[in-house]
Amino acid sequence: MSAEFGGRTGLQGKFTQWLRAGRRPKEAAGDGGREALLLAAADAGLPLAPAAHPSGYRCSCDRVGCPTPARHPVSFAWQTQSTTDPAQIERWARHQPQANFITATGMVHDVLDVPLDAGRDALERLLAAGVEVGPVAESDDGRLLFFTLTRGTPEDEDEWWPCELDCHPETMDEHPGLRWHCRGSYVLVPPARLPGEGRAVRWVRGPEHPLPDPLSLLEVLTEVGGRYAGEDSDHASGAAWPTRRH
């Protein structure tokens, strides 16, 4: 990690050690560490908004049979509510101490969301090849999230991504391979808790890493993912790992 962490000194070395050890620091569960991680994400340009949190093995929201427990925003206005303003994020974090946070994609950044095993393999290959990889988060629901620059809104809407790559989080189960979160989508930002004991979303590579061009990662992600999908009979259909439309 860089010498500065979200504008705060003294935390960087500790967080690096804890992340490398594969465990969440106790401080990250408290206000100080949690706020530092959220402010670091906002300082990197990731717009944040409050999200639901686990209530036992269920979601804190009132929805019966919530399809995405502890993984969705608390407000329908999350896209306009999302912000990088540190004062607002601090207020949210302190007034809602159990809340997760989402980051809205398609504004500053996108997220390439891949199955965990394939993602780890791809990350190792990308780093070994000297490719500039940005922030990466690992989710205990079996996904690896690669944060990239956003593709933006093209002048010609016909050039937008096919729907297989641009899916809403509530439809993600229909897309077992690569998910491209861009406009109108969101992901949980670390630190976040998932239903179940000790399940979480955590940084593998922190938000101090510059956001890369998504196309610099896409080829390796699709290649490695296609191999894993081919080895898994449950995900052997052609829709599992769609490719980019030119």
Long-range contacts (C-beta under 8 A, 24 or more apart in sequence): 1-206, 1-208, 2-208, 4-208, 5-36, 5-40, 5-206, 5-208, 6-36, 6-37, 6-39, 6-40, 6-41, 6-42, 6-43, 6-207, 7-39, 7-43, 8-36, 8-39, 11-36, 15-203, 15-206, 16-206, 19-202, 19-203, 19-204, 19-206, 24-191, 24-200, 24-202, 28-191, 29-191, 31-93, 31-94, 31-97, 33-191, 34-93, 34-191, 35-89, 35-90, 35-93, 35-94, 37-190, 37-191, 37-203, 38-89, 38-93, 38-101, 38-189, 38-191, 39-86, 39-89, 39-90, 40-206, 40-207, 40-208, 41-101, 41-103, 41-189, 41-190, 41-207, 42-83, 42-84, 42-85, 42-86, 42-89, 43-84, 43-86, 43-207, 44-135, 44-207, 44-208, 44-211, 45-84, 45-108, 45-109, 45-211, 46-84, 46-103, 46-108, 46-109, 46-147, 46-189, 46-207, 47-82, 47-83, 47-84, 47-103, 47-104, 47-107, 47-108, 48-82, 48-83, 48-84, 48-89, 48-92, 48-101, 48-102, 48-103, 48-189, 49-73, 49-74, 49-75, 49-78, 49-81, 49-82, 49-83, 49-101, 49-102, 49-103, 49-104, 49-186, 50-74, 50-75, 50-92, 50-96, 50-99, 50-100, 50-101, 50-102, 51-99, 51-100, 51-101, 51-102, 51-188, 51-192, 52-99, 52-100, 53-98, 53-99, 53-100, 53-193, 54-193, 54-194, 54-195, 54-196, 56-195, 57-195, 57-196, 58-195, 59-195, 60-98, 67-170, 68-169, 68-170, 69-195, 70-100, 70-192, 70-193, 70-194, 70-195, 71-100, 71-169, 71-188, 71-194, 72-102, 72-169, 72-170, 73-102, 73-186, 74-99, 78-102, 78-104, 78-186, 79-104, 79-184, 82-107, 100-188, 100-192, 100-193, 101-188, 101-189, 101-192, 102-186, 102-187, 102-188, 102-189, 103-186, 103-187, 103-188, 103-189, 104-185, 104-186, 105-150, 105-181, 105-182, 105-183, 105-185, 105-186, 105-187, 106-150, 106-153, 106-181, 106-182, 106-183, 106-184, 106-185, 107-150, 107-183, 108-149, 108-150, 108-211, 109-147, 109-148, 109-149, 109-150, 109-211, 110-147, 110-148, 110-149, 110-150, 110-151, 110-180, 110-181, 110-182, 110-214, 111-145, 111-146, 111-147, 111-148, 111-180, 111-181, 111-185, 111-187, 112-145, 112-146, 112-148, 112-178, 112-179, 112-180, 112-181, 112-214, 112-217, 112-218, 112-221, 113-143, 113-144, 113-145, 113-146, 113-172, 113-178, 113-179, 113-180, 113-181, 113-187, 114-143, 114-144, 114-146, 114-177, 114-178, 114-179, 114-221, 114-225, 115-142, 115-143, 115-144, 115-176, 115-177, 115-225, 115-228, 116-142, 116-143, 116-144, 117-228, 118-144, 118-221, 118-224, 118-225, 118-227, 118-228, 118-229, 119-143, 119-144, 119-146, 119-221, 120-144, 121-224, 121-228, 122-217, 122-220, 122-221, 122-224, 122-225, 123-204, 125-220, 125-224, 126-217, 126-220, 129-220, 131-212, 131-216, 131-217, 131-220, 132-210, 132-212, 132-216, 133-205, 133-209, 133-212, 133-217, 134-205, 134-209, 134-210, 134-211, 134-212, 135-203, 135-205, 135-206, 135-207, 135-208, 135-209, 135-211, 136-203, 136-204, 136-205, 137-187, 137-189, 137-190, 137-201, 137-202, 137-203, 137-204, 138-201, 138-202, 138-203, 138-204, 139-188, 139-194, 139-200, 139-201, 140-194, 140-196, 140-198, 140-199, 140-200, 140-201, 141-194, 141-199, 144-204, 145-187, 145-201, 146-217, 146-221, 147-207, 147-211, 148-211, 148-212, 148-213, 148-214, 148-217, 149-211, 149-212, 149-213, 149-214, 150-182, 150-183, 151-182, 151-214, 153-183, 161-244, 161-245, 162-242, 162-245, 164-239, 164-242, 165-242, 165-244, 175-239, 176-229, 176-234, 176-235, 176-240, 177-225, 177-229, 177-235, 177-239, 177-240, 177-241, 177-242, 178-221, 178-222, 178-225, 178-241, 178-242, 180-214, 215-244, 218-244
